[in-house]
Every structure is written in C-alpha cells, then in structure tokens.
Amino acid sequence: MQRSLLIALFFVMMLVWTCQSNPYQQGEIMYGTYCANCHMEDGTGLRGRIPPLVKSDYLKKHPDEIACIIRYGKTGEITVNGKKYSEAMPGERKLTDFEIANIINYIHQAWGNDYGFVKVQTVQKALEKCK
C-alpha cells in the first residue's frame, strides 16, 4: 500500500514538474507548425523578407493587431526594429481563438521576449475589431 502511494505521488510530481517546466508548450508546437517556416524556429525571420519576432518592437507597439495578423494575414509595408518589410503574410483562418492565444503567448515569452500574457478573451475582442 505504501509503495503504491509513493509511486502514485512520484507520477503526480513528475506531471506537475513537466507542466511547469514549459507552460507554453502548446503554443510552441503550434508556432512550429504554422509560423516557423517563415519566421524561423528561433524567431529571427528570413533576412530582409520576413520580419523577426525576437525582440520585435512591432510586437510591443501593436499588441492588439497580432491576433488579427495571425488569423487574417497582413499585406503592405511594416517596420520592425527599424527595417521595412513588405512580404505578404498569409492568415491561418482555421486556427481557433484559443490556439491563436497560445501562439501569441509563446511568441511573447520565447527568445528572451517579455511581452506579457494574453487571455483568450483579449484575442476574441481583438478579432472582433478586425473582421
């Protein structure tokens, strides 16, 4: 009985530790699937064509636009960290609001970024404005 309790406790501790070691794991996986082909695994972008997400002043200055850009894409010129980019970004309309929030939260904390946490409700409000 005591051995079973210790084994169960061990597995619970491992589960808790695993969950806390990477709280943005779902966002990281989704980023790898939908974003990394252009913005690269390390968030550095594609030299001169695709803007970086690492230490991106655009992410800081336009937090309400990020959900819309992920869902609906972006055309036209933008400036990121003093450099101009004009490559069109396709949207990912099949992503849910929850999935978009996960991606944003991963990007906001990855690669040394510290741009805060975004709630799903915030993503939903942002998406309502840009429909």
C-alpha positions, 0 to 999 in steps of 0.5 A, spaced: 500 500 500 505 504 501 509 503 495 503 504 491 502 511 494 509 513 493 509 511 486 502 514 485 505 521 488 512 520 484 507 520 477 503 526 480 510 530 481 513 528 475 506 531 471 506 537 475 514 538 474 513 537 466 507 542 466 511 547 469 517 546 466 514 549 459 507 552 460 507 554 453 508 548 450 502 548 446 503 554 443 510 552 441 508 546 437 503 550 434 508 556 432 512 550 429 507 548 425 504 554 422 509 560 423 516 557 423 517 556 416 517 563 415 519 566 421 524 561 423 524 556 429 528 561 433 524 567 431 529 571 427 525 571 420 528 570 413 533 576 412 530 582 409 523 578 407 520 576 413 520 580 419 523 577 426 519 576 432 525 576 437 525 582 440 520 585 435 518 592 437 512 591 432 510 586 437 510 591 443 507 597 439 501 593 436 499 588 441 492 588 439 493 587 431 497 580 432 491 576 433 488 579 427 495 578 423 495 571 425 488 569 423 487 574 417 494 575 414 497 582 413 499 585 406 503 592 405 509 595 408 511 594 416 517 596 420 520 592 425 526 594 429 527 599 424 527 595 417 521 595 412 518 589 410 513 588 405 512 580 404 505 578 404 503 574 410 498 569 409 492 568 415 491 561 418 483 562 418 482 555 421 486 556 427 481 557 433 481 563 438 484 559 443 490 556 439 491 563 436 492 565 444 497 560 445 501 562 439 501 569 441 503 567 448 509 563 446 511 568 441 511 573 447 515 569 452 520 565 447 527 568 445 528 572 451 521 576 449 517 579 455 511 581 452 506 579 457 500 574 457 494 574 453 487 571 455 483 568 450 478 573 451 483 579 449 484 575 442 476 574 441 475 582 442 481 583 438 478 579 432 472 582 433 475 589 431 478 586 425 473 582 421 
